[in-house]
């Protein structure tokens, strides 16, 4: 043990991360975003989110865009349009899927084009319980959109 204090600090940090991950009980998986072309200022991000306890997504941020917001697609008469979702409920034990043409995260005012193969962090603010808001970051991969087979 050459550096016992450093090992102690590392051990405490590992325990804190483990406790934090268990306390939040929110799993975000398969996060991806659509690539863009030069001049395009918006894109969408998609993923699966599962919470073991009642929770709500109340905000999102990313360094690649000025604004990140949860949206849903809705029919208004004969027109499909997007609607912001200020609070996304995460029912306990159920997976909420964000996908094209459904719930998704809109990335507005992109700071640069998103290219296939790139990764960027997307951080969610999640309300857990009555008075606690946590942040959880997911690494998001930019990959091509492949429509489902009909």
C-alpha positions as CSV (number, residue, x, y, z in Angstrom):
1,X,0.0,0.0,0.0
2,X,2.0,2.9,-1.3
3,X,-0.8,5.5,-1.0
4,X,-3.2,4.4,1.7
5,X,-5.0,7.8,1.7
6,X,-5.6,7.7,-2.0
7,X,-6.9,4.1,-1.8
8,X,-9.2,5.2,1.1
9,X,-10.6,8.1,-0.9
10,X,-11.1,5.9,-4.0
11,X,-12.9,3.3,-1.9
12,X,-15.2,5.9,-0.4
13,X,-15.9,7.4,-3.9
14,X,-16.8,3.9,-5.2
15,X,-19.2,3.2,-2.3
16,X,-20.8,6.7,-2.8
17,X,-21.3,6.0,-6.5
18,X,-22.8,2.6,-5.7
19,X,-25.2,4.0,-3.1
20,X,-26.2,6.8,-5.4
21,X,-26.9,4.4,-8.3
22,X,-29.0,2.2,-6.1
23,X,-30.8,5.2,-4.5
24,X,-32.0,6.6,-7.8
25,X,-33.2,3.3,-9.2
26,X,-33.4,4.8,-12.7
27,X,-31.9,3.0,-15.7
28,X,-31.4,4.7,-19.0
29,X,-30.3,2.4,-21.9
30,X,-29.8,2.3,-25.6
31,X,-29.5,6.1,-26.0
32,X,-29.0,7.3,-29.5
33,X,-29.5,10.4,-31.6
34,X,-30.1,11.1,-35.3
35,X,-27.2,12.5,-37.3
36,X,-27.5,15.9,-38.9
37,X,-26.3,17.6,-42.1
38,X,-24.5,21.0,-42.1
39,X,-26.9,23.8,-41.4
40,X,-29.4,21.6,-39.6
41,X,-30.0,23.0,-36.1
42,X,-32.1,20.3,-34.5
43,X,-32.1,16.5,-33.9
44,X,-33.9,13.9,-31.8
45,X,-32.6,11.5,-29.2
46,X,-34.2,8.2,-28.2
47,X,-33.7,5.6,-25.5
48,X,-35.4,3.4,-22.9
49,X,-35.9,4.5,-19.3
50,X,-36.9,2.3,-16.4
51,X,-37.4,3.3,-12.8
52,X,-38.0,1.0,-9.9
53,X,-39.6,3.7,-7.9
54,X,-42.0,6.5,-8.9
55,X,-40.0,9.2,-10.6
56,X,-40.4,12.0,-13.2
57,X,-38.1,13.5,-15.7
58,X,-38.3,17.3,-15.2
59,X,-35.6,18.6,-17.5
60,X,-32.6,17.7,-19.7
61,X,-29.4,19.4,-20.8
62,X,-26.5,18.5,-23.1
63,X,-23.4,20.4,-24.2
64,X,-24.2,19.8,-27.9
65,X,-27.4,21.9,-27.9
66,X,-28.7,25.1,-26.4
67,X,-32.0,23.4,-25.5
68,X,-32.9,19.7,-24.8
69,X,-36.6,19.0,-24.2
70,X,-38.8,16.0,-24.0
71,X,-41.5,16.1,-26.7
72,X,-44.3,13.9,-28.0
73,X,-45.9,13.6,-31.3
74,X,-49.6,14.4,-31.3
75,X,-52.3,14.5,-34.0
76,X,-54.1,17.9,-34.4
77,X,-56.8,17.4,-36.9
78,X,-55.0,15.9,-39.9
79,X,-51.6,17.3,-38.9
80,X,-49.0,15.5,-36.8
81,X,-47.1,18.0,-34.6
82,X,-44.7,18.0,-31.6
83,X,-45.7,19.0,-28.1
84,X,-43.3,19.7,-25.3
85,X,-43.7,17.4,-22.2
86,X,-42.5,19.5,-19.2
87,X,-42.8,16.4,-16.9
88,X,-42.4,12.8,-18.1
89,X,-43.8,10.3,-15.6
90,X,-41.8,7.2,-15.0
91,X,-44.2,4.6,-13.6
92,X,-42.5,2.2,-11.2
93,X,-41.3,-1.0,-12.8
94,X,-42.3,0.0,-16.3
95,X,-40.1,0.9,-19.2
96,X,-40.8,4.2,-21.0
97,X,-39.5,4.1,-24.5
98,X,-38.5,7.2,-26.4
99,X,-38.6,6.5,-30.1
100,X,-39.1,8.2,-33.5
101,X,-42.7,9.4,-34.0
102,X,-43.4,9.1,-30.2
103,X,-41.9,10.4,-27.1
104,X,-38.3,11.8,-27.8
105,X,-35.8,14.4,-26.7
106,X,-35.5,17.3,-29.0
107,X,-32.1,18.9,-29.3
108,X,-32.5,22.5,-30.5
109,X,-29.9,25.0,-31.6
110,X,-27.2,22.4,-32.1
111,X,-23.7,23.8,-31.6
112,X,-22.3,21.7,-34.4
113,X,-23.5,18.9,-36.8
114,X,-23.9,15.5,-35.2
115,X,-22.0,12.8,-37.1
116,X,-22.5,9.1,-37.1
117,X,-20.2,7.4,-34.5
118,X,-19.9,10.4,-32.3
119,X,-21.0,10.3,-28.6
120,X,-22.2,13.0,-26.3
121,X,-23.6,13.2,-22.8
122,X,-27.3,13.9,-22.2
123,X,-28.1,14.8,-18.6
124,X,-31.6,14.4,-17.1
125,X,-33.0,16.0,-14.0
126,X,-35.2,13.4,-12.4
127,X,-37.6,14.1,-9.5
128,X,-37.6,11.2,-7.1
129,X,-40.0,11.4,-4.3
130,X,-41.6,14.7,-3.1
131,X,-38.5,16.8,-2.5
132,X,-35.5,15.3,-4.2
133,X,-34.2,16.0,-7.7
134,X,-31.2,14.0,-9.0
135,X,-29.2,14.3,-12.2
136,X,-28.4,11.3,-14.3
137,X,-26.2,11.4,-17.4
138,X,-26.3,8.9,-20.3
139,X,-23.8,8.6,-23.1
140,X,-25.7,9.1,-26.3
141,X,-24.4,7.6,-29.6
142,X,-25.1,9.3,-33.0
143,X,-26.3,6.6,-35.4
144,X,-28.3,6.4,-38.6
145,X,-32.1,6.1,-38.4
146,X,-33.3,2.8,-39.7
147,X,-37.0,2.7,-40.1
148,X,-38.7,-0.5,-38.9
149,X,-39.6,-3.0,-41.6
150,X,-43.2,-3.0,-42.6
